[in-house]
């Protein structure tokens, strides 16, 4: 049966997605469920910690929750004021958020930074405007109360953010609500968040571009506790084993691994946490396990910052702040030139990440190379070169994440919904509708076929085998394929909407 934009096969999946928004929503009444975290160790029977921002009134929050929760549930959580410094946190816990939010699903039982954007796209398509607005408002709350948009609202993720899509999400929502006062109210937080990424240590002064970075140099608690293989080895133990047995040519291994003591260095853990800030955990894009990520200015982050500059300019334009519009457009134009200079490889016809430590452009082919199309920063000639290179990534089920099989989930043969969305929307933006339709059909066909087998949508797919059965192929990090799944739901709704619009 041919697969079309209006196929009856889509309807059961649409119903599943609509129903799943409810399942994945965490309200104040679900705070115990939200506080439970399979990714950390805790003493059996001890309460689940919920940290409250020092700017909140603990007594007020406590009274509100006591009103909502039955005593049997309230007694299982412990509210604490968040300490001023991260190293003062002895027991990890949930970071309090004052509104309902949608979690990705499975082991990801908290509000995630960039996931929230893709989830909000689906919520908007399904008419869930309040939840979509909360997704924006709560990331703004995190900036105001916890310092930045967080990787997720757990205390062990306080020191790292997530790819910046907040301004884009705000404008997507504004297109539905046209609430100018609300949009204007976001500007201080959006600008604060922008400068998180564009001053040191995230700024690399030699290129004028930004990088992923965290200051913390210890193992990530959630990795130590939950990313274990069938033999009980942690992800970090498997990395050490790899370093013991395989040559590494992508970077100076001694920076990240001490062979004499058979131990990972502080710089490895710093890179590991920065790699998690990037959202691409894990790929070999910045050398094995992306350990060298902090020495690169990556395509993805700088494209998102270019889009953020354009978006903040647009918000100022909507408000009639003409001087500010020019300032933000200038930021975007400067970044566009720097992306061209450092990240575009004319010979290859692809964008690559740039290692400012070695002053060399990378050669790792990764599908983020298509993200400049999504942001509209490629020239028509660059766009054509990228389209000519689509066969490098295109396979039976859509776009591969990379051209390299590494045993990591953000490399071949896997495909992920957000990266399909960036590429397909980018192709449409430049008028390559036939390519966009073809890729949409391929990816949606995999998702629907797997849904018909299992009754669920999942986090990632093997787009070569067109299968959701991926665990045996993933050798590092966590190997499960999480069910839910927030961003797949959102991207599927958005891609099918665009596809249907095109077919009319």
C-alpha positions in Angstrom: 0.0 0.0 0.0 1.7 3.3 -1.1 2.3 5.7 1.7 0.8 9.1 1.2 0.4 12.3 3.3 -3.2 11.5 3.9 -2.9 7.7 4.4 -5.5 6.2 6.8 -2.5 4.5 8.4 -1.6 7.8 10.1 -4.8 8.1 12.1 -4.1 5.5 14.8 -0.6 7.1 15.3 -2.1 10.6 15.6 -4.5 9.3 18.3 -1.6 7.7 20.1 0.4 11.0 20.0 -2.6 12.9 21.3 -3.2 10.4 24.2 0.5 10.3 25.0 0.7 14.1 25.7 -1.4 13.3 28.8 0.8 10.4 29.8 3.9 12.4 29.5 2.6 15.5 31.3 3.9 16.1 34.9 1.7 18.5 36.9 2.2 19.6 40.5 0.0 16.6 41.4 2.6 14.4 39.8 5.6 15.8 41.6 6.4 12.5 43.4 6.4 10.7 40.0 8.6 13.5 38.6 11.0 13.4 41.6 11.6 9.7 41.1 14.7 9.2 39.1 16.0 5.8 37.8 19.3 7.5 36.8 20.6 8.1 40.4 21.4 5.9 43.4 19.5 6.5 46.7 18.9 4.7 49.9 15.8 2.6 49.8 12.9 4.2 51.7 14.6 7.6 51.8 12.5 10.6 50.5 13.0 11.9 47.0 14.6 15.4 47.1 13.0 18.4 45.4 15.1 21.5 45.4 13.4 24.9 45.5 15.0 28.0 44.0 16.3 30.4 46.7 14.1 33.1 45.1 10.9 31.1 45.9 9.2 31.0 49.3 9.7 27.5 50.6 6.8 27.7 53.0 4.4 28.8 50.2 5.5 26.0 47.8 5.2 23.5 50.7 1.7 24.7 51.5 0.6 24.5 47.8 1.9 21.0 47.4 0.3 19.8 50.7 -3.0 21.0 49.4 -2.6 19.1 46.2 -0.9 15.9 47.3 -2.3 13.1 49.5 -0.2 12.8 52.8 1.1 9.4 51.7 2.7 11.0 48.7 3.8 14.3 50.3 5.7 12.2 52.9 7.8 10.6 50.2 9.3 13.9 49.0 11.6 16.3 50.9 11.7 20.0 49.9 15.0 21.8 50.3 16.3 25.2 49.3 18.9 24.8 46.5 22.4 25.6 47.9 24.3 28.6 46.3 27.1 26.4 44.8 26.7 23.1 43.0 29.5 21.4 45.0 27.4 22.0 48.2 24.8 19.5 46.9 25.2 16.2 48.7 22.0 14.5 47.6 20.8 15.0 44.0 17.2 15.7 43.3 14.5 17.3 41.1 14.6 21.1 40.5 11.2 22.5 41.2 9.2 24.0 38.3 5.9 25.9 39.0 3.8 24.7 36.0 2.9 21.5 34.2 5.4 20.2 31.6 5.8 17.3 29.1 8.7 14.9 29.6 10.3 12.9 26.7 9.4 9.5 28.2 11.1 6.3 29.5 14.2 7.1 31.6 13.8 10.8 30.7 11.3 11.8 33.4 12.1 15.6 33.5 11.9 18.7 31.4 14.7 18.8 28.8 16.1 21.9 27.1 16.0 21.2 23.3 13.5 18.4 23.5 11.0 20.9 24.7 11.1 22.7 21.3 10.2 19.6 19.3 7.6 18.6 21.8 6.1 22.1 21.6 5.8 21.8 17.8 3.6 18.7 18.3 1.6 20.3 21.1 0.8 23.2 18.9 -0.3 21.0 16.0 -2.6 19.1 18.5 -4.1 22.3 20.0 -2.4 22.0 23.4 -1.5 25.7 23.6 -1.2 25.9 27.4 1.3 23.1 27.6 3.2 24.5 24.6 3.3 27.9 26.3 4.5 26.3 29.6 7.4 24.7 27.7 8.6 28.2 26.8 7.7 29.8 30.2 9.5 27.1 32.2 12.7 27.4 30.3 12.5 31.1 31.0 11.9 30.2 34.7 15.1 28.1 34.6 17.1 31.0 33.2 15.7 33.3 36.0 16.0 30.8 38.9 18.7 28.3 37.9 21.0 30.5 35.7 20.3 29.1 32.2 18.1 26.7 30.2 19.1 23.4 31.8 20.0 20.2 30.1 17.1 19.0 32.4 15.7 20.0 35.7 17.8 17.7 37.9 20.4 19.1 40.3 23.2 17.1 38.6 22.6 18.9 35.4 22.8 22.4 36.8 26.1 23.2 35.2 25.2 22.5 31.6 22.6 23.8 29.1 21.2 22.3 25.9 21.2 23.4 22.3 19.5 26.8 22.2 16.0 26.8 20.6 14.1 28.9 23.1 13.7 32.0 21.0 12.5 29.9 18.0 10.0 28.2 20.3 8.7 31.5 21.5 8.1 32.7 18.0 6.4 29.4 17.0 4.0 29.9 19.9 3.5 33.6 19.1 2.3 32.6 15.6 -0.7 30.9 17.3 -1.4 33.3 20.2 -0.3 36.7 18.9 0.2 37.7 22.6 2.6 40.6 22.2 2.8 41.4 25.9 3.9 37.8 26.6 6.5 37.9 23.8 7.9 41.2 25.0 8.2 39.9 28.6 10.5 37.1 27.4 13.2 39.5 25.9 15.3 40.0 29.0 15.6 36.2 29.6 16.2 35.5 25.9 19.0 38.0 25.8 20.5 36.7 29.0 20.5 33.2 27.6 22.1 34.4 24.4 25.0 35.8 26.3 25.4 32.5 28.2 26.6 31.1 24.9 28.4 34.1 23.4 30.8 35.2 26.2 33.7 33.1 27.6 34.0 30.2 28.4 31.5 29.3 25.6 32.9 31.9 23.3 36.1 31.0 21.4 37.7 34.4 20.8 40.0 33.3 17.9 37.0 32.4 15.6 34.2 34.6 17.2 32.1 31.4 17.3 30.8 29.4 20.3 31.4 26.0 21.7 29.8 23.6 24.1 31.6 23.8 27.5 31.2 22.9 31.2 33.5 23.8 34.0 32.9 20.6 36.0 35.7 17.9 35.8 34.1 14.9 37.6 32.1 11.9 36.3 28.4 12.7 35.5 26.4 11.0 38.4 23.6 9.8 36.1 26.2 8.0 33.9 27.9 6.3 36.7 24.6 5.1 38.1 22.5 4.2 35.1 24.5 3.7 31.9 25.6 0.1 32.5 25.9 -2.8 30.1 24.7 -6.4 30.6 28.0 -7.1 32.6 27.3 -4.2 34.9 30.2 -2.1 33.5 29.6 1.6 33.5 30.0 3.7 30.4 33.2 5.1 31.7 34.6 1.6 32.3 33.8 0.7 28.7 35.5 3.8 27.5 38.7 2.9 29.5 38.6 -0.6 28.0 38.4 1.0 24.5 41.3 3.3 25.2 43.4 0.3 26.4 42.8 -1.7 23.3 42.4 0.6 20.3 44.6 3.2 18.7 43.2 6.8 18.7 44.3 9.1 15.9 41.7 11.9 16.2 43.3 13.6 19.3 46.2 13.3 21.7 44.9 10.4 23.9 47.1 11.4 26.8 44.9 14.5 27.3 42.0 12.2 28.2 43.4 8.9 29.4 46.3 8.1 31.7 47.7 4.8 30.5 49.9 4.4 33.6 47.1 4.6 36.1 44.4 3.3 33.6 42.2 6.2 34.4 40.3 8.9 32.6 41.5 12.4 33.2 39.6 15.5 34.5 39.7 16.8 30.9 37.9 13.7 29.7 35.1 14.2 32.2 34.8 17.9 31.3 34.5 16.9 27.6 32.0 14.2 28.5 29.8 16.7 30.3 30.1 19.3 27.4 29.2 16.5 25.0 26.0 16.0 27.0 25.3 19.8 26.9 25.5 19.4 23.1 22.5 17.0 23.1 24.5 14.5 21.0 25.4 12.0 23.6 27.2 10.1 22.2 28.9 10.3 18.8 32.5 10.0 17.6 32.1 13.4 15.8 34.8 15.0 18.0 37.0 12.0 18.2 36.1 8.8 20.1 33.2 9.6 22.6 33.5 13.2 21.5 36.0 13.7 24.3 37.6 16.6 22.4 34.4 18.6 22.0 35.5 21.6 24.0 38.2 22.4 21.4 35.7 22.7 18.6 33.3 25.3 17.4 30.5 23.1 16.0 28.1 23.6 13.1 25.0 22.9 15.1 25.5 25.3 18.0 26.5 28.2 15.7 23.6 27.7 13.3 21.3 27.7 16.3 22.9 30.9 17.6 22.6 32.5 14.2 18.9 31.6 14.2 18.6 33.0 17.8 20.1 36.3 16.6 17.6 36.5 13.8 14.7 35.5 16.1 15.6 38.1 18.7 15.8 40.7 15.9 12.4 39.6 14.8 10.9 40.0 18.3 12.4 43.5 18.5 10.9 44.3 15.1 7.5 43.2 16.3 7.9 45.5 19.3 9.0 48.4 17.1 12.5 48.5 18.7 14.2 49.6 15.5 17.7 50.3 16.9 17.8 46.8 18.6 16.7 45.2 15.3 19.8 46.5 13.6 22.1 45.4 16.5 20.8 41.8 16.4 20.9 41.6 12.5 24.5 42.7 12.7 25.3 39.9 15.2 23.7 37.4 12.7 25.5 38.8 9.7 28.8 38.6 11.5 28.2 35.0 12.6 27.2 34.1 9.0 30.5 35.3 7.7 32.4 33.4 10.5 30.5 30.2 9.8 31.4 30.6 6.1 35.0 31.2 6.9 35.6 28.5 9.5 33.0 25.8 8.9 32.3 25.7 5.2 34.5 23.4 3.1 34.2 24.5 -0.5 35.9 21.4 -1.9 33.7 18.9 -0.1 30.5 21.0 -0.4 29.8 20.4 3.3 29.9 22.3 6.7 32.3 20.8 9.2 33.1 21.5 12.9 36.3 23.5 13.4 39.1 22.6 15.9 40.5 25.9 17.1 43.2 24.2 19.1 44.8 22.7 16.0 43.4 25.4 13.7 42.0 22.7 11.4 38.5 22.1 10.0 37.2 18.6 10.9 36.4 16.0 8.3 33.7 14.0 10.2 30.6 13.9 8.0 27.6 14.6 10.2 24.1 15.4 9.2 24.2 18.7 11.2 25.9 19.9 7.9 22.4 20.4 6.6 21.3 22.7 9.5 22.4 25.9 7.7 19.5 25.3 5.3 17.0 25.3 8.2 18.4 28.6 9.3 18.6 30.1 5.8 22.3 31.0 6.1 23.6 29.0 3.2 23.9 30.7 -0.2 21.9 29.1 -3.1 25.2 27.7 -4.4 26.0 26.2 -1.0 22.5 24.8 -0.7 22.9 23.0 -4.1 26.2 21.5 -3.0 24.6 20.2 0.2 21.7 18.7 -1.9 24.3 17.1 -4.2 25.8 15.4 -1.0 22.4 14.1 0.3 23.3 10.5 -0.9 26.0 10.4 1.8 23.4 10.4 4.5 20.2 9.3 2.7 19.2 5.6 3.2 16.0 3.5 3.2 14.5 5.1 6.3 15.5 8.7 6.0 18.8 10.4 7.0 21.6 8.8 8.9 23.1 10.8 11.7 26.6 10.4 10.3 28.5 8.3 7.7 30.4 6.4 10.4 29.4 3.4 12.5 31.0 3.8 15.9 28.8 1.8 18.3 27.4 5.2 19.6 23.7 6.1 19.2 24.4 9.4 17.5 26.2 7.9 14.6 25.2 5.6 11.7 23.1 3.5 11.3 20.8 5.5 13.5 18.4 8.3 12.6 16.8 10.8 15.0 13.6 12.8 14.5 15.1 16.3 15.3 17.8 15.9 12.6 15.2 14.8 10.0 13.2 17.9 10.9 16.2 20.4 10.5 17.1 18.8 7.1 13.6 18.5 5.7 12.5 22.0 6.7 15.8 23.3 5.4 15.3 21.6 2.0 11.8 23.1 1.8 13.1 26.6 2.7 15.4 26.5 -0.4 12.7 25.0 -2.7 13.9 21.4 -2.7 10.4 20.1 -2.1 10.8 16.8 -4.0 13.8 15.8 -1.8 11.9 17.0 1.3 8.8 14.9 0.4 10.9 11.8 -0.3 12.8 12.1 3.0 9.5 12.7 4.9 7.9 9.7 3.3 10.9 7.5 4.2 11.1 8.5 7.8 7.4 8.5 8.5 7.1 5.1 6.9 9.6 3.7 9.4 7.9 5.3 12.4 4.4 4.2 11.3 5.5 0.6 10.4 7.2 0.2 13.8 4.2 1.8 15.5 1.9 -0.8 13.9 4.1 -3.5 15.3 4.6 -2.2 18.9 1.9 0.4 19.5 4.5 3.0 20.5 6.8 5.7 19.2 10.4 5.6 20.3 13.4 7.8 20.7 15.6 6.7 17.7 15.5 4.3 14.7 17.9 2.3 12.7 17.2 3.9 9.4 19.2 1.4 7.4 17.3 -1.6 8.7 14.2 0.5 9.2 13.8 -0.9 12.7 13.3 0.3 16.3 15.2 -2.7 17.6 18.6 -1.0 18.2 19.9 -2.0 21.6 22.3 -4.7 20.3 24.0 -2.2 18.0 24.7 0.4 20.8 27.9 -0.3 22.7 28.4 2.8 24.7 26.3 5.1 26.9 22.8 3.6 27.5 21.6 1.1 24.9 17.8 1.2 25.5 15.3 2.7 23.0 13.1 4.9 25.2 9.3 4.8 24.6 7.2 7.9 24.6 8.6 9.6 22.8 8.3 13.4 23.1 10.4 14.7 20.3 9.5 11.9 17.9 5.8 12.7 18.5 6.3 16.4 17.9 8.5 16.0 14.8 6.2 13.5 13.2 3.2 15.8 13.7 5.1 18.7 12.2 6.6 16.9 9.2 3.3 15.3 8.2 1.6 18.8 8.5 4.2 20.2 6.1 3.8 17.2 3.8 0.0 17.5 3.7 0.2 21.3 3.0 2.4 20.5 0.0 0.0 17.8 -1.3 -3.0 20.1 -1.4 
